[in-house]
């Protein structure tokens, strides 16, 4: 789904490393997943327009905690 918005998996990873980007779920150290609903909401939010345009300075007023929430699964079945 992120590709629908012109964002690669690499870009999503870079945003995660910077503490910005859409909400994601981290099941293991190497397994990251994004909800289609969370991606759609994040990409449609006007506050993220600077990031989508490739302008990381557009997020200067955004704290690292905003725009991203990490969820770790505690269920071994996931």
Gaussian input, Z-matrix of N, CA and C with variables (Angstrom, degrees):
# hf/3-21g

backbone

0 1
 N
 C     1     B1
 C     2     B2     1     A1
 N     3     B3     2     A2     1     D1
 C     4     B4     3     A3     2     D2
 C     5     B5     4     A4     3     D3
 N     6     B6     5     A5     4     D4
 C     7     B7     6     A6     5     D5
 C     8     B8     7     A7     6     D6
 N     9     B9     8     A8     7     D7
 C    10    B10     9     A9     8     D8
 C    11    B11    10    A10     9     D9
 N    12    B12    11    A11    10    D10
 C    13    B13    12    A12    11    D11
 C    14    B14    13    A13    12    D12
 N    15    B15    14    A14    13    D13
 C    16    B16    15    A15    14    D14
 C    17    B17    16    A16    15    D15
 N    18    B18    17    A17    16    D16
 C    19    B19    18    A18    17    D17
 C    20    B20    19    A19    18    D18
 N    21    B21    20    A20    19    D19
 C    22    B22    21    A21    20    D20
 C    23    B23    22    A22    21    D21
 N    24    B24    23    A23    22    D22
 C    25    B25    24    A24    23    D23
 C    26    B26    25    A25    24    D24
 N    27    B27    26    A26    25    D25
 C    28    B28    27    A27    26    D26
 C    29    B29    28    A28    27    D27
 N    30    B30    29    A29    28    D28
 C    31    B31    30    A30    29    D29
 C    32    B32    31    A31    30    D30
 N    33    B33    32    A32    31    D31
 C    34    B34    33    A33    32    D32
 C    35    B35    34    A34    33    D33
 N    36    B36    35    A35    34    D34
 C    37    B37    36    A36    35    D35
 C    38    B38    37    A37    36    D36
 N    39    B39    38    A38    37    D37
 C    40    B40    39    A39    38    D38
 C    41    B41    40    A40    39    D39
 N    42    B42    41    A41    40    D40
 C    43    B43    42    A42    41    D41
 C    44    B44    43    A43    42    D42
 N    45    B45    44    A44    43    D43
 C    46    B46    45    A45    44    D44
 C    47    B47    46    A46    45    D45
 N    48    B48    47    A47    46    D46
 C    49    B49    48    A48    47    D47
 C    50    B50    49    A49    48    D48
 N    51    B51    50    A50    49    D49
 C    52    B52    51    A51    50    D50
 C    53    B53    52    A52    51    D51
 N    54    B54    53    A53    52    D52
 C    55    B55    54    A54    53    D53
 C    56    B56    55    A55    54    D54
 N    57    B57    56    A56    55    D55
 C    58    B58    57    A57    56    D56
 C    59    B59    58    A58    57    D57
 N    60    B60    59    A59    58    D58
 C    61    B61    60    A60    59    D59
 C    62    B62    61    A61    60    D60
 N    63    B63    62    A62    61    D61
 C    64    B64    63    A63    62    D62
 C    65    B65    64    A64    63    D63
 N    66    B66    65    A65    64    D64
 C    67    B67    66    A66    65    D65
 C    68    B68    67    A67    66    D66
 N    69    B69    68    A68    67    D67
 C    70    B70    69    A69    68    D68
 C    71    B71    70    A70    69    D69
 N    72    B72    71    A71    70    D70
 C    73    B73    72    A72    71    D71
 C    74    B74    73    A73    72    D72
 N    75    B75    74    A74    73    D73
 C    76    B76    75    A75    74    D74
 C    77    B77    76    A76    75    D75
 N    78    B78    77    A77    76    D76
 C    79    B79    78    A78    77    D77
 C    80    B80    79    A79    78    D78
 N    81    B81    80    A80    79    D79
 C    82    B82    81    A81    80    D80
 C    83    B83    82    A82    81    D81
 N    84    B84    83    A83    82    D82
 C    85    B85    84    A84    83    D83
 C    86    B86    85    A85    84    D84
 N    87    B87    86    A86    85    D85
 C    88    B88    87    A87    86    D86
 C    89    B89    88    A88    87    D87
 N    90    B90    89    A89    88    D88
 C    91    B91    90    A90    89    D89
 C    92    B92    91    A91    90    D90
 N    93    B93    92    A92    91    D91
 C    94    B94    93    A93    92    D92
 C    95    B95    94    A94    93    D93
 N    96    B96    95    A95    94    D94
 C    97    B97    96    A96    95    D95
 C    98    B98    97    A97    96    D96
 N    99    B99    98    A98    97    D97
 C   100   B100    99    A99    98    D98
 C   101   B101   100   A100    99    D99
 N   102   B102   101   A101   100   D100
 C   103   B103   102   A102   101   D101
 C   104   B104   103   A103   102   D102
 N   105   B105   104   A104   103   D103
 C   106   B106   105   A105   104   D104
 C   107   B107   106   A106   105   D105
 N   108   B108   107   A107   106   D106
 C   109   B109   108   A108   107   D107
 C   110   B110   109   A109   108   D108
 N   111   B111   110   A110   109   D109
 C   112   B112   111   A111   110   D110
 C   113   B113   112   A112   111   D111
 N   114   B114   113   A113   112   D112
 C   115   B115   114   A114   113   D113
 C   116   B116   115   A115   114   D114
 N   117   B117   116   A116   115   D115
 C   118   B118   117   A117   116   D116
 C   119   B119   118   A118   117   D117
 N   120   B120   119   A119   118   D118
 C   121   B121   120   A120   119   D119
 C   122   B122   121   A121   120   D120
 N   123   B123   122   A122   121   D121
 C   124   B124   123   A123   122   D122
 C   125   B125   124   A124   123   D123
 N   126   B126   125   A125   124   D124
 C   127   B127   126   A126   125   D125
 C   128   B128   127   A127   126   D126
 N   129   B129   128   A128   127   D127
 C   130   B130   129   A129   128   D128
 C   131   B131   130   A130   129   D129
 N   132   B132   131   A131   130   D130
 C   133   B133   132   A132   131   D131
 C   134   B134   133   A133   132   D132
 N   135   B135   134   A134   133   D133
 C   136   B136   135   A135   134   D134
 C   137   B137   136   A136   135   D135
 N   138   B138   137   A137   136   D136
 C   139   B139   138   A138   137   D137
 C   140   B140   139   A139   138   D138
 N   141   B141   140   A140   139   D139
 C   142   B142   141   A141   140   D140
 C   143   B143   142   A142   141   D141
 N   144   B144   143   A143   142   D142
 C   145   B145   144   A144   143   D143
 C   146   B146   145   A145   144   D144
 N   147   B147   146   A146   145   D145
 C   148   B148   147   A147   146   D146
 C   149   B149   148   A148   147   D147
 N   150   B150   149   A149   148   D148
 C   151   B151   150   A150   149   D149
 C   152   B152   151   A151   150   D150
 N   153   B153   152   A152   151   D151
 C   154   B154   153   A153   152   D152
 C   155   B155   154   A154   153   D153
 N   156   B156   155   A155   154   D154
 C   157   B157   156   A156   155   D155
 C   158   B158   157   A157   156   D156
 N   159   B159   158   A158   157   D157
 C   160   B160   159   A159   158   D158
 C   161   B161   160   A160   159   D159
 N   162   B162   161   A161   160   D160
 C   163   B163   162   A162   161   D161
 C   164   B164   163   A163   162   D162
 N   165   B165   164   A164   163   D163
 C   166   B166   165   A165   164   D164
 C   167   B167   166   A166   165   D165
 N   168   B168   167   A167   166   D166
 C   169   B169   168   A168   167   D167
 C   170   B170   169   A169   168   D168
 N   171   B171   170   A170   169   D169
 C   172   B172   171   A171   170   D170
 C   173   B173   172   A172   171   D171
 N   174   B174   173   A173   172   D172
 C   175   B175   174   A174   173   D173
 C   176   B176   175   A175   174   D174
 N   177   B177   176   A176   175   D175
 C   178   B178   177   A177   176   D176
 C   179   B179   178   A178   177   D177
 N   180   B180   179   A179   178   D178
 C   181   B181   180   A180   179   D179
 C   182   B182   181   A181   180   D180
 N   183   B183   182   A182   181   D181
 C   184   B184   183   A183   182   D182
 C   185   B185   184   A184   183   D183
 N   186   B186   185   A185   184   D184
 C   187   B187   186   A186   185   D185
 C   188   B188   187   A187   186   D186
 N   189   B189   188   A188   187   D187
 C   190   B190   189   A189   188   D188
 C   191   B191   190   A190   189   D189
 N   192   B192   191   A191   190   D190
 C   193   B193   192   A192   191   D191
 C   194   B194   193   A193   192   D192
 N   195   B195   194   A194   193   D193
 C   196   B196   195   A195   194   D194
 C   197   B197   196   A196   195   D195
 N   198   B198   197   A197   196   D196
 C   199   B199   198   A198   197   D197
 C   200   B200   199   A199   198   D198
 N   201   B201   200   A200   199   D199
 C   202   B202   201   A201   200   D200
 C   203   B203   202   A202   201   D201
 N   204   B204   203   A203   202   D202
 C   205   B205   204   A204   203   D203
 C   206   B206   205   A205   204   D204
 N   207   B207   206   A206   205   D205
 C   208   B208   207   A207   206   D206
 C   209   B209   208   A208   207   D207
 N   210   B210   209   A209   208   D208
 C   211   B211   210   A210   209   D209
 C   212   B212   211   A211   210   D210
 N   213   B213   212   A212   211   D211
 C   214   B214   213   A213   212   D212
 C   215   B215   214   A214   213   D213
 N   216   B216   215   A215   214   D214
 C   217   B217   216   A216   215   D215
 C   218   B218   217   A217   216   D216
 N   219   B219   218   A218   217   D217
 C   220   B220   219   A219   218   D218
 C   221   B221   220   A220   219   D219
 N   222   B222   221   A221   220   D220
 C   223   B223   222   A222   221   D221
 C   224   B224   223   A223   222   D222
 N   225   B225   224   A224   223   D223
 C   226   B226   225   A225   224   D224
 C   227   B227   226   A226   225   D225
 N   228   B228   227   A227   226   D226
 C   229   B229   228   A228   227   D227
 C   230   B230   229   A229   228   D228
 N   231   B231   230   A230   229   D229
 C   232   B232   231   A231   230   D230
 C   233   B233   232   A232   231   D231

   B1=1.4481
   B2=1.5247
   B3=1.3198
   B4=1.4652
   B5=1.5161
   B6=1.3156
   B7=1.4652
   B8=1.5155
   B9=1.3324
   B10=1.4610
   B11=1.5231
   B12=1.3199
   B13=1.4573
   B14=1.5220
   B15=1.3148
   B16=1.4487
   B17=1.5183
   B18=1.3212
   B19=1.4638
   B20=1.5287
   B21=1.3105
   B22=1.4601
   B23=1.5247
   B24=1.3156
   B25=1.4670
   B26=1.5279
   B27=1.3211
   B28=1.4683
   B29=1.5186
   B30=1.3294
   B31=1.4668
   B32=1.5226
   B33=1.3179
   B34=1.4641
   B35=1.5279
   B36=1.3259
   B37=1.4663
   B38=1.5241
   B39=1.3245
   B40=1.4586
   B41=1.5203
   B42=1.3184
   B43=1.4626
   B44=1.5209
   B45=1.3460
   B46=1.4744
   B47=1.5175
   B48=1.3189
   B49=1.4619
   B50=1.5264
   B51=1.3183
   B52=1.4629
   B53=1.5276
   B54=1.3176
   B55=1.4589
   B56=1.5118
   B57=1.3359
   B58=1.4615
   B59=1.5217
   B60=1.3078
   B61=1.4582
   B62=1.5198
   B63=1.3273
   B64=1.4635
   B65=1.5267
   B66=1.3165
   B67=1.4678
   B68=1.5171
   B69=1.3114
   B70=1.4564
   B71=1.5252
   B72=1.3118
   B73=1.4560
   B74=1.5193
   B75=1.3110
   B76=1.4560
   B77=1.5200
   B78=1.3253
   B79=1.4565
   B80=1.5256
   B81=1.3165
   B82=1.4639
   B83=1.5314
   B84=1.3115
   B85=1.4601
   B86=1.5325
   B87=1.3212
   B88=1.4651
   B89=1.5224
   B90=1.3137
   B91=1.4652
   B92=1.5206
   B93=1.3301
   B94=1.4524
   B95=1.5238
   B96=1.3194
   B97=1.4545
   B98=1.5231
   B99=1.3252
   B100=1.4542
   B101=1.5214
   B102=1.3048
   B103=1.4587
   B104=1.5266
   B105=1.3235
   B106=1.4595
   B107=1.5261
   B108=1.3290
   B109=1.4630
   B110=1.5199
   B111=1.3403
   B112=1.4622
   B113=1.5177
   B114=1.3282
   B115=1.4616
   B116=1.5224
   B117=1.3170
   B118=1.4601
   B119=1.5234
   B120=1.3347
   B121=1.4643
   B122=1.5204
   B123=1.3316
   B124=1.4528
   B125=1.5247
   B126=1.3327
   B127=1.4548
   B128=1.5215
   B129=1.3218
   B130=1.4620
   B131=1.5225
   B132=1.3199
   B133=1.4622
   B134=1.5316
   B135=1.3291
   B136=1.4729
   B137=1.5347
   B138=1.3298
   B139=1.4630
   B140=1.5273
   B141=1.3198
   B142=1.4607
   B143=1.5276
   B144=1.3148
   B145=1.4638
   B146=1.5261
   B147=1.3326
   B148=1.4628
   B149=1.5108
   B150=1.3178
   B151=1.4649
   B152=1.5127
   B153=1.3047
   B154=1.4591
   B155=1.5186
   B156=1.3193
   B157=1.4534
   B158=1.5271
   B159=1.3430
   B160=1.4523
   B161=1.5125
   B162=1.3282
   B163=1.4580
   B164=1.5185
   B165=1.3297
   B166=1.4540
   B167=1.5105
   B168=1.3366
   B169=1.4567
   B170=1.5212
   B171=1.3343
   B172=1.4536
   B173=1.5102
   B174=1.3179
   B175=1.4575
   B176=1.5197
   B177=1.3375
   B178=1.4608
   B179=1.5208
   B180=1.3288
   B181=1.4531
   B182=1.5167
   B183=1.2949
   B184=1.4514
   B185=1.5217
   B186=1.3103
   B187=1.4613
   B188=1.5171
   B189=1.3272
   B190=1.4577
   B191=1.5195
   B192=1.3166
   B193=1.4627
   B194=1.5200
   B195=1.3272
   B196=1.4518
   B197=1.5182
   B198=1.3158
   B199=1.4416
   B200=1.5120
   B201=1.3287
   B202=1.4631
   B203=1.5160
   B204=1.2876
   B205=1.4558
   B206=1.5115
   B207=1.2885
   B208=1.4557
   B209=1.5143
   B210=1.3148
   B211=1.4561
   B212=1.5174
   B213=1.2951
   B214=1.4557
   B215=1.5158
   B216=1.2991
   B217=1.4497
   B218=1.5245
   B219=1.2995
   B220=1.4569
   B221=1.5122
   B222=1.3059
   B223=1.4615
   B224=1.5239
   B225=1.3073
   B226=1.4567
   B227=1.5229
   B228=1.3387
   B229=1.4637
   B230=1.5030
   B231=1.2977
   B232=1.4678
   B233=1.4505
   A1=111.44
   A2=117.68
   A3=119.41
   A4=111.26
   A5=117.15
   A6=120.29
   A7=111.28
   A8=117.75
   A9=120.44
   A10=110.46
   A11=116.08
   A12=121.45
   A13=111.70
   A14=117.97
   A15=121.89
   A16=114.16
   A17=116.90
   A18=122.04
   A19=108.44
   A20=115.53
   A21=120.13
   A22=111.25
   A23=115.27
   A24=120.85
   A25=110.34
   A26=116.57
   A27=120.85
   A28=110.69
   A29=116.83
   A30=120.23
   A31=110.76
   A32=117.29
   A33=120.47
   A34=110.43
   A35=116.93
   A36=121.02
   A37=110.58
   A38=117.68
   A39=120.87
   A40=111.07
   A41=117.29
   A42=120.28
   A43=110.61
   A44=117.24
   A45=119.56
   A46=110.44
   A47=117.14
   A48=121.31
   A49=111.68
   A50=117.51
   A51=121.79
   A52=112.16
   A53=116.89
   A54=120.63
   A55=113.84
   A56=116.52
   A57=121.28
   A58=108.31
   A59=116.57
   A60=120.06
   A61=111.62
   A62=115.62
   A63=120.05
   A64=112.30
   A65=114.21
   A66=120.57
   A67=109.68
   A68=115.84
   A69=120.23
   A70=110.37
   A71=113.87
   A72=121.47
   A73=107.20
   A74=116.73
   A75=120.65
   A76=108.07
   A77=115.63
   A78=121.12
   A79=111.77
   A80=116.69
   A81=122.39
   A82=106.44
   A83=117.02
   A84=120.26
   A85=112.11
   A86=116.53
   A87=120.15
   A88=113.93
   A89=117.97
   A90=120.69
   A91=109.97
   A92=115.22
   A93=123.73
   A94=107.43
   A95=116.38
   A96=120.49
   A97=109.02
   A98=115.54
   A99=122.34
   A100=109.13
   A101=116.49
   A102=121.54
   A103=108.39
   A104=117.32
   A105=120.72
   A106=111.00
   A107=117.05
   A108=121.04
   A109=111.64
   A110=117.55
   A111=121.27
   A112=110.79
   A113=117.22
   A114=120.38
   A115=110.86
   A116=116.47
   A117=120.82
   A118=111.04
   A119=116.41
   A120=120.03
   A121=111.32
   A122=116.97
   A123=120.70
   A124=110.84
   A125=117.24
   A126=120.13
   A127=112.62
   A128=117.76
   A129=121.34
   A130=113.13
   A131=118.53
   A132=122.70
   A133=109.15
   A134=118.60
   A135=120.90
   A136=113.83
   A137=118.18
   A138=120.93
   A139=111.53
   A140=117.59
   A141=121.50
   A142=113.00
   A143=117.23
   A144=121.09
   A145=112.06
   A146=118.35
   A147=121.17
   A148=112.30
   A149=117.22
   A150=120.78
   A151=111.13
   A152=115.91
   A153=119.91
   A154=111.48
   A155=116.69
   A156=120.89
   A157=111.30
   A158=116.82
   A159=120.59
   A160=112.63
   A161=116.64
   A162=121.51
   A163=108.90
   A164=117.48
   A165=120.40
   A166=112.87
   A167=118.57
   A168=119.88
   A169=110.77
   A170=117.34
   A171=120.67
   A172=112.16
   A173=118.11
   A174=121.14
   A175=111.49
   A176=117.91
   A177=120.97
   A178=112.30
   A179=117.79
   A180=120.12
   A181=113.23
   A182=117.03
   A183=121.62
   A184=110.01
   A185=116.19
   A186=118.87
   A187=109.38
   A188=116.03
   A189=120.49
   A190=111.25
   A191=117.91
   A192=120.34
   A193=111.82
   A194=118.04
   A195=120.68
   A196=110.47
   A197=117.36
   A198=121.95
   A199=115.17
   A200=117.77
   A201=118.75
   A202=109.41
   A203=114.95
   A204=121.29
   A205=106.74
   A206=116.78
   A207=121.03
   A208=108.94
   A209=115.69
   A210=121.70
   A211=107.76
   A212=116.07
   A213=118.69
   A214=108.49
   A215=114.82
   A216=120.86
   A217=109.89
   A218=115.48
   A219=119.31
   A220=110.88
   A221=116.18
   A222=121.19
   A223=109.83
   A224=119.23
   A225=120.95
   A226=112.79
   A227=117.19
   A228=121.18
   A229=112.90
   A230=119.22
   A231=121.27
   A232=109.61
   D1=-36.17
   D2=-179.78
   D3=-59.09
   D4=-31.76
   D5=179.11
   D6=-64.92
   D7=-25.95
   D8=175.97
   D9=-60.79
   D10=-24.77
   D11=-178.53
   D12=-101.69
   D13=6.41
   D14=178.02
   D15=76.51
   D16=28.63
   D17=-178.74
   D18=-119.88
   D19=127.73
   D20=-178.80
   D21=-85.54
   D22=166.61
   D23=175.05
   D24=-60.82
   D25=-34.10
   D26=178.19
   D27=-64.07
   D28=-43.14
   D29=178.97
   D30=-64.04
   D31=-41.83
   D32=177.50
   D33=-60.50
   D34=-41.79
   D35=178.10
   D36=-62.58
   D37=-43.32
   D38=179.23
   D39=-62.80
   D40=-40.62
   D41=176.94
   D42=-63.36
   D43=-42.50
   D44=178.04
   D45=-59.26
   D46=-42.30
   D47=-179.47
   D48=-64.57
   D49=-29.78
   D50=178.59
   D51=-87.99
   D52=-6.24
   D53=179.40
   D54=82.23
   D55=22.29
   D56=178.20
   D57=-128.09
   D58=173.93
   D59=176.87
   D60=108.83
   D61=179.81
   D62=-177.46
   D63=-67.97
   D64=156.41
   D65=176.90
   D66=-61.20
   D67=143.47
   D68=-179.13
   D69=-141.81
   D70=167.44
   D71=177.47
   D72=-116.85
   D73=131.52
   D74=178.72
   D75=-115.33
   D76=111.45
   D77=-176.73
   D78=-89.71
   D79=-37.81
   D80=174.94
   D81=-140.06
   D82=178.38
   D83=179.77
   D84=-59.74
   D85=-26.10
   D86=-176.74
   D87=-115.57
   D88=5.18
   D89=-177.28
   D90=-118.43
   D91=110.36
   D92=179.79
   D93=-118.46
   D94=140.28
   D95=177.96
   D96=-137.50
   D97=148.42
   D98=177.82
   D99=-120.05
   D100=136.94
   D101=173.95
   D102=-77.09
   D103=135.72
   D104=177.65
   D105=-56.76
   D106=-40.68
   D107=179.67
   D108=-64.19
   D109=-43.67
   D110=179.79
   D111=-64.93
   D112=-41.80
   D113=177.80
   D114=-61.19
   D115=-49.14
   D116=-178.90
   D117=-58.91
   D118=-46.50
   D119=-179.95
   D120=-62.51
   D121=-43.72
   D122=-177.40
   D123=-66.48
   D124=-45.57
   D125=-178.71
   D126=-68.30
   D127=-26.09
   D128=179.29
   D129=-88.36
   D130=-4.91
   D131=-179.52
   D132=-78.36
   D133=121.73
   D134=-178.93
   D135=-59.22
   D136=-23.61
   D137=179.27
   D138=-63.68
   D139=-20.40
   D140=-176.25
   D141=-98.59
   D142=5.82
   D143=-176.74
   D144=-58.61
   D145=-37.28
   D146=179.51
   D147=-63.37
   D148=-38.37
   D149=177.71
   D150=-68.38
   D151=-41.51
   D152=-177.40
   D153=-68.60
   D154=-27.19
   D155=178.28
   D156=-83.47
   D157=0.52
   D158=-179.90
   D159=85.57
   D160=11.97
   D161=-177.52
   D162=-105.32
   D163=91.75
   D164=-179.82
   D165=-67.44
   D166=-20.72
   D167=177.34
   D168=-69.63
   D169=-16.26
   D170=177.39
   D171=-66.61
   D172=-11.62
   D173=179.87
   D174=-102.03
   D175=15.93
   D176=-174.79
   D177=-58.79
   D178=-31.59
   D179=-179.69
   D180=-88.85
   D181=6.00
   D182=-177.13
   D183=-104.17
   D184=128.66
   D185=177.59
   D186=-74.72
   D187=163.77
   D188=179.86
   D189=-61.99
   D190=-27.19
   D191=-176.84
   D192=-78.51
   D193=-22.24
   D194=-178.76
   D195=-78.46
   D196=146.49
   D197=174.31
   D198=82.34
   D199=-2.23
   D200=-179.00
   D201=-154.31
   D202=136.09
   D203=172.85
   D204=-136.40
   D205=129.44
   D206=179.16
   D207=-99.62
   D208=135.43
   D209=177.41
   D210=-121.17
   D211=126.51
   D212=175.17
   D213=-104.91
   D214=134.83
   D215=179.77
   D216=-76.54
   D217=134.27
   D218=174.90
   D219=-102.16
   D220=-5.77
   D221=-179.08
   D222=-87.13
   D223=126.06
   D224=178.23
   D225=-70.64
   D226=-12.97
   D227=-178.50
   D228=-82.76
   D229=-5.68
   D230=-177.29
   D231=-94.94

